[in-house]
Amino acid sequence: MYEYVVEMKGISKSFPGTKALDDVALQLKKGEIHALVGENGAGKSTLMNILTGQISMDIGEIFMEGKPVRFSSPKDALKKSIVLVPQELNLVPELSIAENIFLGNEILKIRLIDWKSTCKEAEKLLELLGVHVDVTQPVKKLSAAYQQLVSIARALAYSPKLLILDEPTAVLTKNEKENLFKSMRKLKENGTTMVFISHHLDEVMELTDRVTIMRDGHVVKVVNTNEITKDEMINLMAGKKVEKTKRIKRKVSDEIFFEVRNLTRKGEFEDISFHVKKGEILCVAGLVGAGRTEIFKCAFGITEKEPGGKIFIEGREVNIKSPIDAIKYGIGYVSEERRHDGITPNMSVMENMMLPSYGELKKYGLIDYEKAVSITNDYIQSFRIKTPSRDTLIKNLSGGNQQKVIVARWMAKGIKMLILDEPTRGIDVNAKGEIHQLIRELADKGVAVVVISSEIEEVLALADRIMVIQRGKIGGYINDVDMTTQEDVLKVAFQ
């Protein structure tokens, strides 16, 4: 009888300029929820990509139920009932929910798709996750949270023996998380093995049976979850003692840089008025789906505002019709969907960093390459960006380092205000502290900073002032953040 459902032995993998995995082992028992944790760049995703046939290993062996296997494509892994739910959504927006769930895994009747059964089974899978929606509607109509649950339902449609969940709770509300965890416990009872990858260590402690901790391409510890503390886990991940981000009381100018009056967009938010001062960190809190992102997409010119809404910069009314207009006025924007809207994956670190600044780097009609190199090198050093070189493709960097490049992009442009939407989503504890420090340094230089965050702990650590959005309206402000608790913020969000 085999001991492990899946066993990986001596796995090594190198990419140009970096060794991603070095002699890594992973053992997964039947019917366990196994956490895989580590800082960004520790090798977790590379290991799972090898297990699901998305990339090949240089050296190593994989066994499934005691028999050697080798996957040359994701299709090979699916045949063995190994299914990955990736961190980034990979649905087809124009197709219906039911079509997305059974895409590539269609229910057939006499060689034709049985649409009645498809819709019925899609509804059943979503019910397992506590979701009740019309499965014939296009998936693009759903919120990011519901799209994530559709991705999980699609994985469940394969009746997996091994289900890999990469940051599955990043966009979910508390209730949605609880429903997902209930479903995972049911799957566990039925013998499904799960790998749970998360930077939310409270969830790891609550949900999982065992933990594999990785650092710099190595496994540093495998332990029963009930035999380790959260702090011990963090220190093993970082290779040192990591201090939590502590709140720092800051003095903020009274000078208003950006002001919005009576901003409305039908179906998203209504009659929004607020301001941001120079050098202030305004944190925007509220429940997922409350309208926070929509407000700032509109303010940045990504979406169009209704007539009557006004925007002022340094007291002067301006007309922002597009992101190009916003950038001209000195405003930068870091999207919550970093990989979709933030980076250009197949460009280098330098190209991604310099993209908005090439216009100012022209010399005799040509880009001053030496100056671009010098600026990039300065930011790589000052922002402590871990990259083999400035010419490395940005897609090969960890999430935390990609985020630093995007922030550096706007600093190089010389912006006066920066909007950051979920700046530390999917980023490990150590990198999170570094991003928080960068945000404070920006504000200390006089940049007006807006941070939209679902993590109340992050909001309380960073904010000079908190604006809470509730169902498309401003629910209230919290000015004395020093005396504020998480419960205080939730009360305003739910009132």
Solvent accessible surface area in square Angstrom, and as a share of the most:
residue,aa,sasa,rsa
1,M,215,0.96
2,Y,68,0.26
3,E,128,0.57
4,Y,42,0.16
5,V,6,0.04
6,V,0,0.00
7,E,34,0.15
8,M,0,0.00
9,K,87,0.37
10,G,26,0.25
11,I,0,0.00
12,S,9,0.06
13,K,24,0.10
14,S,55,0.35
15,F,70,0.29
16,P,124,0.78
17,G,69,0.66
18,T,61,0.36
19,K,112,0.47
20,A,17,0.13
21,L,0,0.00
22,D,48,0.25
23,D,104,0.54
24,V,0,0.00
25,A,37,0.29
26,L,2,0.01
27,Q,44,0.20
28,L,0,0.00
29,K,84,0.35
30,K,133,0.56
31,G,15,0.15
32,E,10,0.05
33,I,1,0.00
34,H,1,0.00
35,A,0,0.00
36,L,0,0.00
37,V,1,0.00
38,G,0,0.00
39,E,29,0.13
40,N,32,0.16
41,G,61,0.59
42,A,2,0.02
43,G,8,0.08
44,K,17,0.07
45,S,60,0.39
46,T,20,0.12
47,L,0,0.00
48,M,3,0.01
49,N,42,0.22
50,I,5,0.03
51,L,0,0.00
52,T,5,0.03
53,G,4,0.04
54,Q,87,0.39
55,I,52,0.26
56,S,73,0.47
57,M,14,0.06
58,D,78,0.41
59,I,119,0.60
60,G,18,0.18
61,E,94,0.42
62,I,6,0.03
63,F,39,0.16
64,M,10,0.05
65,E,54,0.24
66,G,50,0.48
67,K,146,0.62
68,P,104,0.66
69,V,23,0.13
70,R,161,0.59
71,F,15,0.06
72,S,102,0.66
73,S,37,0.24
74,P,67,0.42
75,K,141,0.60
76,D,39,0.20
77,A,1,0.01
78,L,59,0.29
79,K,154,0.65
80,K,92,0.39
81,S,23,0.15
82,I,2,0.01
83,V,9,0.05
84,L,41,0.20
85,V,1,0.01
86,P,38,0.24
87,Q,38,0.17
88,E,38,0.17
89,L,35,0.17
90,N,82,0.42
91,L,22,0.11
92,V,58,0.33
93,P,72,0.45
94,E,119,0.54
95,L,52,0.26
96,S,16,0.10
97,I,0,0.00
98,A,2,0.01
99,E,52,0.23
100,N,0,0.00
101,I,0,0.00
102,F,14,0.06
103,L,74,0.37
104,G,64,0.62
105,N,43,0.22
106,E,71,0.32
107,I,47,0.24
108,L,110,0.55
109,K,128,0.54
110,I,157,0.80
111,R,221,0.80
112,L,132,0.66
113,I,62,0.32
114,D,27,0.14
115,W,126,0.44
116,K,172,0.73
117,S,37,0.24
118,T,2,0.01
119,C,31,0.19
120,K,120,0.51
121,E,62,0.28
122,A,0,0.00
123,E,77,0.35
124,K,104,0.44
125,L,25,0.12
126,L,1,0.01
127,E,96,0.43
128,L,76,0.38
129,L,1,0.01
130,G,33,0.32
131,V,5,0.03
132,H,141,0.63
133,V,38,0.22
134,D,83,0.43
135,V,2,0.01
136,T,85,0.49
137,Q,44,0.20
138,P,38,0.24
139,V,1,0.01
140,K,105,0.45
141,K,142,0.60
142,L,21,0.11
143,S,55,0.36
144,A,36,0.28
145,A,2,0.02
146,Y,68,0.26
147,Q,32,0.14
148,Q,6,0.03
149,L,0,0.00
150,V,1,0.00
151,S,7,0.05
152,I,3,0.01
153,A,0,0.00
154,R,37,0.13
155,A,3,0.02
156,L,13,0.06
157,A,20,0.16
158,Y,56,0.21
159,S,90,0.58
160,P,10,0.06
161,K,96,0.41
162,L,0,0.00
163,L,1,0.00
164,I,0,0.00
165,L,1,0.00
166,D,18,0.10
167,E,6,0.03
168,P,0,0.00
169,T,2,0.01
170,A,23,0.18
171,V,15,0.09
172,L,9,0.04
173,T,41,0.24
174,K,153,0.65
175,N,106,0.54
176,E,23,0.10
177,K,51,0.22
178,E,81,0.36
179,N,43,0.22
180,L,2,0.01
181,F,8,0.03
182,K,125,0.53
183,S,3,0.02
184,M,2,0.01
185,R,91,0.33
186,K,107,0.46
187,L,31,0.15
188,K,65,0.28
189,E,146,0.65
190,N,124,0.64
191,G,20,0.19
192,T,14,0.08
193,T,0,0.00
194,M,0,0.00
195,V,0,0.00
196,F,0,0.00
197,I,4,0.02
198,S,1,0.01
199,H,22,0.10
200,H,51,0.23
201,L,8,0.04
202,D,92,0.48
203,E,14,0.06
204,V,0,0.00
205,M,68,0.30
206,E,108,0.48
207,L,9,0.04
208,T,13,0.07
209,D,49,0.25
210,R,28,0.10
211,V,0,0.00
212,T,1,0.00
213,I,0,0.00
214,M,0,0.00
215,R,72,0.26
216,D,106,0.55
217,G,1,0.01
218,H,83,0.37
219,V,44,0.25
220,V,50,0.29
221,K,83,0.35
222,V,65,0.37
223,V,16,0.09
224,N,63,0.32
225,T,5,0.03
226,N,138,0.71
227,E,115,0.52
228,I,10,0.05
229,T,71,0.42
230,K,59,0.25
231,D,88,0.46
232,E,86,0.38
233,M,0,0.00
234,I,17,0.08
235,N,46,0.24
236,L,53,0.26
237,M,5,0.02
238,A,18,0.14
239,G,47,0.45
240,K,117,0.49
241,K,155,0.66
242,V,28,0.16
243,E,119,0.53
244,K,121,0.51
245,T,43,0.25
246,K,143,0.61
247,R,74,0.27
248,I,93,0.47
249,K,155,0.66
250,R,40,0.15
251,K,203,0.86
252,V,45,0.26
253,S,50,0.32
254,D,126,0.65
255,E,98,0.44
256,I,66,0.34
257,F,3,0.01
258,F,1,0.00
259,E,41,0.18
260,V,1,0.00
261,R,104,0.38
262,N,78,0.40
263,L,0,0.00
264,T,33,0.19
265,R,62,0.23
266,K,165,0.70
267,G,90,0.87
268,E,60,0.27
269,F,6,0.03
270,E,90,0.40
271,D,85,0.44
272,I,0,0.00
273,S,48,0.31
274,F,8,0.04
275,H,53,0.24
276,V,0,0.00
277,K,48,0.20
278,K,51,0.22
279,G,8,0.07
280,E,4,0.02
281,I,0,0.00
282,L,0,0.00
283,C,0,0.00
284,V,0,0.00
285,A,3,0.02
286,G,13,0.12
287,L,71,0.35
288,V,44,0.25
289,G,70,0.67
290,A,9,0.07
291,G,5,0.04
292,R,14,0.05
293,T,21,0.12
294,E,61,0.27
295,I,0,0.00
296,F,0,0.00
297,K,65,0.28
298,C,3,0.02
299,A,1,0.01
300,F,10,0.04
301,G,6,0.06
302,I,76,0.39
303,T,38,0.22
304,E,141,0.63
305,K,48,0.20
306,E,48,0.22
307,P,135,0.85
308,G,57,0.55
309,G,8,0.07
310,K,90,0.38
311,I,2,0.01
312,F,22,0.09
313,I,13,0.07
314,E,88,0.40
315,G,66,0.63
316,R,152,0.56
317,E,92,0.41
318,V,11,0.06
319,N,84,0.43
320,I,9,0.04
321,K,156,0.66
322,S,35,0.23
323,P,47,0.30
324,I,116,0.59
325,D,33,0.17
326,A,0,0.00
327,I,44,0.22
328,K,155,0.66
329,Y,65,0.25
330,G,11,0.11
331,I,1,0.01
332,G,0,0.00
333,Y,22,0.08
334,V,1,0.01
335,S,10,0.06
336,E,46,0.21
337,E,41,0.18
338,R,16,0.06
339,R,92,0.33
340,H,106,0.47
341,D,92,0.48
342,G,11,0.10
343,I,13,0.06
344,T,48,0.28
345,P,53,0.34
346,N,106,0.54
347,M,68,0.30
348,S,11,0.07
349,V,0,0.00
350,M,12,0.05
351,E,66,0.30
352,N,0,0.00
353,M,0,0.00
354,M,0,0.00
355,L,73,0.36
356,P,34,0.22
357,S,4,0.03
358,Y,47,0.18
359,G,52,0.50
360,E,110,0.50
361,L,9,0.04
362,K,126,0.53
363,K,110,0.46
364,Y,205,0.78
365,G,61,0.59
366,L,135,0.67
367,I,79,0.40
368,D,32,0.17
369,Y,128,0.49
370,E,141,0.63
371,K,104,0.44
372,A,1,0.00
373,V,22,0.13
374,S,58,0.37
375,I,40,0.20
376,T,0,0.00
377,N,59,0.30
378,D,85,0.44
379,Y,42,0.16
380,I,31,0.16
381,Q,146,0.65
382,S,65,0.42
383,F,13,0.06
384,R,117,0.43
385,I,9,0.05
386,K,147,0.62
387,T,28,0.16
388,P,75,0.47
389,S,51,0.33
390,R,70,0.26
391,D,88,0.45
392,T,20,0.12
393,L,64,0.32
394,I,0,0.00
395,K,100,0.42
396,N,85,0.44
397,L,14,0.07
398,S,20,0.13
399,G,3,0.03
400,G,2,0.02
401,N,16,0.08
402,Q,4,0.02
403,Q,2,0.01
404,K,5,0.02
405,V,0,0.00
406,I,1,0.01
407,V,0,0.00
408,A,0,0.00
409,R,20,0.07
410,W,15,0.05
411,M,29,0.13
412,A,26,0.20
413,K,49,0.21
414,G,54,0.52
415,I,9,0.05
416,K,110,0.47
417,M,0,0.00
418,L,0,0.00
419,I,1,0.00
420,L,0,0.00
421,D,1,0.00
422,E,11,0.05
423,P,0,0.00
424,T,3,0.02
425,R,39,0.14
426,G,8,0.08
427,I,2,0.01
428,D,3,0.01
429,V,38,0.22
430,N,33,0.17
431,A,13,0.10
432,K,40,0.17
433,G,29,0.28
434,E,48,0.21
435,I,0,0.00
436,H,4,0.02
437,Q,72,0.32
438,L,3,0.02
439,I,0,0.00
440,R,16,0.06
441,E,63,0.28
442,L,4,0.02
443,A,2,0.02
444,D,103,0.53
445,K,143,0.60
446,G,37,0.35
447,V,10,0.06
448,A,0,0.00
449,V,0,0.00
450,V,0,0.00
451,V,0,0.00
452,I,1,0.00
453,S,1,0.01
454,S,43,0.28
455,E,45,0.20
456,I,30,0.15
457,E,95,0.43
458,E,6,0.03
459,V,0,0.00
460,L,28,0.14
461,A,11,0.08
462,L,3,0.02
463,A,0,0.00
464,D,25,0.13
465,R,27,0.10
466,I,0,0.00
467,M,0,0.00
468,V,0,0.00
469,I,0,0.00
470,Q,27,0.12
471,R,185,0.67
472,G,4,0.04
473,K,107,0.45
474,I,48,0.24
475,G,17,0.16
476,G,21,0.20
477,Y,85,0.32
478,I,22,0.11
479,N,104,0.53
480,D,82,0.42
481,V,5,0.03
482,D,61,0.31
483,M,152,0.68
484,T,20,0.12
485,T,66,0.38
486,Q,75,0.33
487,E,109,0.49
488,D,49,0.25
489,V,2,0.01
490,L,67,0.33
491,K,139,0.59
492,V,27,0.16
493,A,4,0.03
494,F,128,0.54
495,Q,123,0.55
